[in-house]
Structure formats: C-alpha cells, structure tokens
Amino acid sequence: MASLRNLRQKDLIKAGITASVPIRVTENGWPAGKNPVANIERSFEQQTKILETIIRKICNLRHELNISHYELFGLRDADSSKEELFHQYGIMRDDYSPKPAYFTFRNLINELSV
C-alpha cells in the first residue's frame, strides 16, 4: 500500500515523527450501494473482497511500518433503505443483520488477531 509507505517513509519523517511512533489505521471501509455521481453500483461481494484485501495488506505491513491498530469505519449502515453508497458503509444493515462482509471481517479477526 503505497499510501501507508509514503506516510511512514516520507510524510512522518518530514513532520519529525520517528518510526517508533505507531500508525493507527482508522475510519477505513468500503461501502456498498450506488455511487450517485458515477452511477456505478458497488455490490456486497465487492465490499467483502476489498475489505479483505485491505485488511490483509495492512496486517502484512504491520511490522515493517509499525502499524498498531486497524479500525473499521462503520459496523452498521446509516440507512440501508437508501441506495446511495454514503448510507451503506456498514458491514451490517441498519437493523444489525449481517452483510457478507461481516462474516469475512469476523473470520479475519479470528485469523489475524495477535
């Protein structure tokens, strides 16, 4: 992930922050739903695949870049009845019923937790 490497190897150094200070990846997520600008649908399957890819990459870089935490942006949708993706960041619907990404996220926690 180029953005995390840039952060650690360039931006934080410029700011005088040493590599001993851990990085916390926060408010990360990938919504499902319709992009109202591009008019492209993001499926539950895409949400699941992309979240898994991102989480695995962050996990693989945790020692190299001193990443201490990962935080998912939204456990629950803001409003599952609205088709726009900005309302559907969650891995659960607004009634707390799980989407496919929920089960993948749960399995990743079990697999990758240290």
C-alpha positions in Angstrom: 0.0 0.0 0.0 1.8 3.0 -1.3 -0.1 5.5 0.8 1.0 3.8 4.1 4.6 3.6 2.9 4.6 7.2 1.8 3.2 8.2 5.2 5.8 6.3 7.1 8.8 6.9 4.9 8.2 10.5 3.8 5.4 12.4 5.5 6.1 11.4 9.1 9.8 12.0 8.7 9.1 15.5 7.3 7.0 16.1 10.4 9.7 14.9 12.7 7.8 11.8 13.8 10.1 8.8 14.2 9.4 5.2 13.1 9.0 4.3 16.8 5.6 6.1 16.8 3.0 3.6 15.7 0.5 4.2 12.9 -3.2 3.6 13.6 -5.3 3.0 10.5 -8.7 4.4 11.4 -12.0 5.1 9.8 -11.3 2.6 7.0 -14.1 1.0 5.0 -15.6 0.3 1.6 -19.3 1.0 1.1 -21.8 -1.0 -0.9 -24.5 0.8 -2.8 -24.9 3.1 -5.8 -22.4 5.9 -6.4 -24.7 8.9 -7.1 -22.0 10.7 -9.2 -20.6 7.9 -11.3 -23.9 5.9 -11.3 -21.9 2.7 -10.5 -23.2 0.0 -8.2 -20.9 -1.4 -5.6 -22.0 -4.9 -4.6 -21.8 -6.6 -1.3 -19.4 -9.0 -2.9 -17.1 -6.1 -3.9 -17.3 -4.7 -0.4 -16.3 -8.1 1.1 -13.4 -8.6 -1.3 -12.0 -5.1 -1.0 -12.2 -5.1 2.8 -10.4 -8.4 3.0 -7.7 -7.3 0.6 -7.1 -4.0 2.5 -7.1 -5.7 5.9 -4.7 -8.4 4.8 -2.3 -5.9 3.3 -2.3 -3.8 6.4 -1.7 -6.9 8.5 1.2 -7.9 6.3 2.8 -4.4 6.6 2.2 -4.1 10.4 5.8 -4.9 11.4 7.5 -3.1 8.6 5.6 0.1 9.1 4.9 -0.2 12.8 1.1 -0.3 12.4 -0.5 -0.9 15.8 -4.3 -0.7 15.1 -6.9 -1.1 12.4 -10.4 0.4 12.9 -13.3 -0.3 10.6 -15.2 2.9 9.7 -18.7 1.6 10.1 -20.1 -1.5 11.7 -23.7 -0.6 10.7 -25.2 1.2 7.8 -26.6 4.7 8.4 -29.7 3.9 6.4 -29.9 0.6 4.5 -33.1 1.7 2.7 -31.2 4.4 0.8 -29.3 3.0 -2.2 -26.5 5.6 -2.2 -23.2 4.2 -1.0 -22.8 7.0 1.5 -25.5 5.4 3.6 -24.1 1.9 3.3 -20.6 1.8 4.7 -21.5 -0.8 7.3 -20.8 -4.5 7.3 -24.2 -4.8 8.8 -27.5 -3.3 7.7 -29.1 -0.6 9.9 -31.2 -3.3 11.6 -27.9 -5.1 12.6 -28.5 -8.0 10.2 -25.1 -9.0 8.7 -24.0 -8.4 5.2 -21.5 -10.9 3.6 -18.5 -8.6 4.7 -19.5 -9.1 8.3 -18.6 -12.8 8.2 -15.3 -12.1 6.4 -14.4 -9.4 8.9 -15.2 -11.8 11.8 -13.1 -14.5 10.3 -10.2 -12.1 9.7 -10.3 -11.1 13.4 -10.1 -14.7 14.4 -7.4 -15.5 11.9 -5.2 -12.4 12.2 -5.5 -11.3 15.8 -2.3 -11.3 17.7 
